[in-house]
Amino acid sequence: MGSSGTTSTSSSVLPPVKRERILFRKNTRRVVQKLTRVFGDRETMIFIAVAIGATGGVGAVFFRYLIALFQDLAWGEAGSPLEKIIAAPWYWRVAAPMVGGLLVGLIVKYTAPEAKGHGVPEVMDAVSRQGGVIRPVVVVAKSFASAICIATGGSVGREGPIVQVGSALGSTFGQWLRLSTPRIKTCVACGAAAGIAATFNAPIAGAFFAAEIILGEFAYGSFGAVVVSSVSATVVSRVMLGDVPAFEISGYSVVHPAEMLIYAVLGLIAGVAGVAFVQFFHFFEETFERTRAVPEFLKPVIGGLGIGLVGVFLPEIMGVGYETITLAIEGKVVLGVMVALFAGKLVATSFTLGSGGSGGVFAPSLFMGASLGGVVGSLAGMFAPFPTASPGAYAVVGMGAMVAAATHAPITAILIIFEMTGDYRVILGLMVSCILSTIVAQRIRKESIYTIKLFRRGIDLMAGTEINVLRRVAVQSIHRGSIETVSRTATLDDLYHRMVHSQHYEFFVVDEQGSLVGVVSVDDLRKAIPDLEGLRHLAIADDIMCSPPIFVREDDTLDVAMLRFGQRSFEELPVLPAGDAMTPIGTIRRQDVINAYNKEMMKADVGGALSTRLASAALLRTWETVGGYVMARMEVPPHLCGKELQALKLRQHHEVQVILIERVDLPGEERFILPTPTSVLSPGEHIIVFGKRENVNGLLDEAG
């Protein structure tokens, strides 16, 4: 049967709404294709970036209105956010974050797990490993979860959520238009830039944030589109919200050249404080994740309780905190209160995000930086032997230094403080403090507030694909059950006989209780050959073994195994049980690790090229090959489920071939499956199909 007949027949039985959606999508893609032919690929991305920026700008404005709406519902309509919280009775300061935490937990559980936390790591992971694909549902889930969390007193900021929301919008644009993977990544960066630019009225910082943190590069091909998107979002936000800086400050400047030393000291202190923030956040997140007795959706309630208890004494730490930041940079907060605010914000933000709340870390970093800078400025004014600026100037610089230390993004920190304040006169001190704080923070801890969450999952964005692949595979999945153990009293003669008849390269020496105490390798035995006659019955394994032994645990991952193999030229390592037991349960060979690595890399290549690993309802993407043939990924249409491939006759009816099945709900080796004639397609699975573009599009449109 011809493909055109099949497509028209299939389309005729589709519901009218779905048929209209398919036609609209086709027409939009045709417009993009025509633009590409007329203007070129790079110029077409500029048009797309304008659309993403405008949409992201509207999304950012809507998010701010959503926060205001929920704040009125939670605290009443009279007064500013801080005034409402201060006026509330103490028990409501405790209860409101708990109610908000419950709502956030339910949203995360039933809509999108990605909405938990501050969002930026998920965007970075999507760009680095998933081809830039983010589920569209994240836009709605993240918007409502974060708005509720912030409005009810969660100690978080707006920028993380709007970055994730903007990135999801950009990704949806790219997927909808069936752009290539590099272009989808650019769309994600455009959405992130739009979010930052619209939220902070900072177009330059938005563009640099997307390039420095999301993409990790300033490539010419993508940076132009990111800049255009940032500008487009800023225009939209200024039309709807007005063109005013986030913080109005007095004319601060460097009063005395020696002040640069104080700004340098502030940078050093902020570097340590930034690492402390990362450590606290990491500790709280790990503690809540290890707590199995509490259901996941109730953990934000516990976090809300922690916020409320701190908020009873320090209501300023609840919510975004911009009003308190303004007071600090105006020099209206006394020294002791600034110290308390720094500590309170540190604990409250860790409670909020560690428990599974939803919001950003940028505003808390600004808050803590303003408090820290104000403390340093106050002390400088008291003890410095030369005239100094007011504590407010140091609060402004402290904001940037703290952001730079926490995010490891000094360029973004410098630019965003400049744009948020609209004052260039503190730029020298700001540059010194931001650079020094970043250096100190990176020296103490390699991970930033954005990458530590990924690092805990075994994803090191700086280490490359190879390390991440090895970290995905546990030793227990490839270790061998056979093992060659010998007593520590075995003679050299016994060991030589074992070597001749054994297939193993190493013999693992155990004591009377069967615990591992050392390793004797074939190389060790070869070295003893010249003395064989004299030592045949005198030397024992205890004399020539390598001790303490090198081993791996069954719950270790293969990157650990490779490090162990690098310590000695062993071909095998003993595998011990998880925990503290020292009784060997098997071995792992160097070649086993290499084979597993090659297998996982092949999966990553195939899966990464053919699948974006997105479990959305119906994602339509194609990849050009040669001769007019394409590959496409799609969710299995309902009418194909529950049947064997040979019964479906896709090659005869649609002239397409299924070349890979992806079971998105199964981890490890079973995720990607090579199809056989008897393979049965199930709901929720994805298939990779191959064929002529027109034939594949017919099947894709049926699925869409």
NORRA-V547081 format. One record per backbone hydrogen bond with DSSP energy under -0.5 kcal/mol. CO is the residue of the C=O (numbers start at 1). NH is the residue of the N-H. If there is no record, write none. Layout:
CO|NH / CO|NH
This chain:
2|6 / 3|7 / 4|8 / 5|9 / 6|10 / 7|11 / 8|12 / 9|13 / 10|13 / 11|14 / 15|19 / 16|20 / 17|21 / 18|22 / 19|23 / 20|24 / 21|25 / 22|26 / 23|27 / 24|28 / 25|29 / 26|30 / 27|31 / 28|32 / 29|33 / 30|34 / 31|35 / 32|36 / 33|37 / 34|38 / 35|39 / 35|40 / 36|40 / 40|44 / 41|45 / 42|46 / 43|47 / 44|48 / 45|49 / 46|50 / 47|51 / 48|52 / 49|53 / 50|54 / 51|55 / 52|56 / 53|57 / 54|58 / 55|59 / 56|60 / 57|61 / 58|62 / 59|63 / 60|64 / 61|65 / 62|66 / 63|67 / 64|68 / 65|69 / 66|70 / 67|71 / 68|72 / 69|73 / 70|74 / 71|75 / 71|76 / 72|76 / 80|84 / 81|85 / 82|86 / 83|87 / 84|88 / 85|88 / 89|92 / 89|93 / 90|94 / 91|95 / 92|96 / 93|97 / 94|98 / 95|99 / 96|100 / 97|101 / 98|102 / 99|103 / 100|104 / 101|105 / 102|106 / 103|107 / 104|108 / 105|109 / 106|110 / 107|111 / 107|112 / 112|115 / 113|116 / 117|359 / 118|120 / 119|123 / 120|124 / 121|125 / 122|126 / 123|127 / 124|128 / 125|129 / 125|130 / 126|130 / 126|132 / 130|133 / 135|138 / 136|139 / 136|140 / 137|141 / 138|142 / 139|143 / 140|144 / 141|145 / 142|146 / 143|147 / 144|148 / 145|149 / 146|150 / 147|151 / 148|152 / 149|154 / 150|153 / 153|319 / 154|156 / 157|360 / 158|162 / 159|163 / 160|164 / 161|165 / 162|166 / 163|167 / 164|168 / 165|169 / 166|170 / 167|171 / 168|172 / 169|173 / 170|174 / 171|175 / 172|176 / 173|177 / 174|179 / 175|178 / 180|184 / 181|185 / 182|186 / 183|187 / 184|188 / 185|189 / 186|190 / 187|191 / 188|192 / 189|193 / 190|194 / 191|195 / 192|196 / 193|197 / 194|198 / 195|199 / 196|200 / 197|201 / 197|202 / 202|206 / 203|207 / 204|208 / 205|209 / 206|210 / 207|211 / 208|212 / 209|213 / 209|214 / 210|215 / 211|216 / 211|217 / 219|223 / 220|224 / 222|226 / 223|227 / 224|228 / 225|229 / 226|230 / 227|231 / 228|232 / 229|233 / 230|234 / 231|235 / 232|236 / 233|237 / 234|238 / 235|239 / 236|240 / 237|241 / 237|242 / 238|242 / 242|244 / 247|249 / 250|252 / 253|255 / 256|259 / 257|260 / 258|261 / 258|262 / 259|263 / 260|264 / 261|265 / 262|266 / 263|267 / 264|268 / 265|269 / 266|270 / 267|271 / 268|272 / 269|273 / 270|274 / 271|275 / 272|276 / 273|277 / 274|278 / 275|279 / 276|280 / 277|281 / 278|282 / 279|283 / 280|284 / 281|285 / 282|286 / 283|287 / 284|288 / 285|289 / 286|290 / 287|291 / 290|292 / 295|298 / 295|299 / 296|299 / 296|300 / 298|301 / 298|302 / 299|303 / 300|304 / 301|305 / 302|306 / 303|307 / 304|308 / 305|309 / 306|310 / 307|311 / 308|312 / 309|313 / 310|313 / 310|314 / 314|317 / 315|318 / 321|325 / 322|326 / 323|327 / 324|328 / 325|329 / 326|330 / 327|332 / 328|331 / 334|338 / 335|339 / 336|340 / 337|341 / 338|342 / 339|343 / 340|344 / 341|345 / 342|346 / 343|347 / 344|348 / 345|349 / 346|350 / 347|351 / 348|352 / 349|353 / 350|354 / 351|355 / 352|357 / 353|356 / 357|117 / 360|157 / 361|365 / 362|366 / 363|367 / 364|368 / 365|369 / 366|370 / 367|371 / 368|372 / 369|373 / 370|374 / 371|375 / 372|376 / 373|377 / 374|378 / 375|379 / 376|380 / 377|381 / 378|382 / 379|383 / 380|384 / 390|393 / 390|394 / 391|395 / 392|396 / 393|397 / 394|398 / 395|399 / 396|400 / 397|401 / 398|402 / 399|403 / 400|404 / 401|405 / 402|406 / 403|407 / 404|408 / 406|449 / 409|413 / 410|414 / 411|415 / 412|416 / 413|417 / 414|418 / 415|419 / 416|420 / 417|421 / 418|422 / 418|423 / 420|247 / 424|427 / 425|254 / 426|430 / 427|431 / 428|432 / 429|433 / 430|434 / 431|435 / 432|436 / 433|437 / 434|438 / 435|439 / 436|440 / 437|441 / 438|442 / 439|443 / 440|444 / 441|445 / 448|452 / 451|455 / 452|456 / 453|457 / 454|457 / 454|459 / 455|458 / 458|460 / 459|461 / 460|463 / 460|464 / 464|468 / 465|469 / 466|470 / 467|471 / 468|472 / 469|472 / 470|473 / 470|558 / 473|558 / 474|477 / 475|478 / 475|479 / 480|587 / 483|485 / 484|508 / 486|510 / 487|490 / 488|542 / 490|541 / 491|495 / 492|496 / 493|497 / 494|498 / 495|499 / 496|500 / 497|501 / 498|502 / 505|522 / 507|509 / 507|520 / 508|486 / 509|517 / 509|518 / 510|488 / 511|514 / 514|584 / 515|511 / 518|509 / 519|521 / 519|546 / 520|507 / 521|525 / 522|526 / 523|527 / 524|528 / 525|528 / 526|529 / 528|531 / 529|532 / 531|535 / 532|536 / 535|538 / 535|539 / 536|493 / 539|492 / 540|543 / 540|544 / 541|544 / 541|545 / 545|547 / 546|519 / 550|574 / 552|576 / 553|556 / 554|476 / 556|475 / 557|560 / 557|561 / 558|562 / 559|563 / 560|564 / 561|565 / 562|566 / 563|567 / 564|567 / 564|568 / 565|568 / 568|570 / 571|590 / 573|588 / 574|552 / 574|576 / 575|585 / 575|586 / 576|554 / 582|516 / 582|584 / 583|577 / 586|575 / 587|480 / 588|573 / 589|593 / 590|594 / 591|595 / 592|596 / 593|597 / 594|598 / 595|599 / 596|600 / 597|601 / 598|602 / 599|603 / 600|604 / 601|605 / 602|606 / 603|607 / 604|608 / 605|609 / 606|610 / 607|611 / 613|615 / 614|616 / 618|620 / 619|621 / 621|633 / 623|631 / 626|629 / 628|693 / 629|625 / 630|691 / 631|623 / 632|689 / 633|621 / 634|687 / 637|640 / 637|641 / 638|641 / 640|643 / 643|681 / 644|647 / 644|648 / 645|649 / 649|653 / 650|654 / 650|655 / 650|656 / 651|655 / 655|692 / 657|659 / 657|690 / 660|688 / 661|663 / 661|673 / 662|664 / 662|686 / 663|666 / 667|670 / 668|671 / 671|663 / 671|673 / 673|661 / 676|679 / 677|646 / 679|645 / 679|681 / 681|642 / 682|685 / 685|636 / 686|662 / 687|634 / 687|689 / 688|659 / 688|660 / 689|632 / 690|657 / 691|630 / 692|696 / 693|697 / 694|698 / 695|699 / 696|700 / 697|701 / 698|702 / 699|703 / 700|704
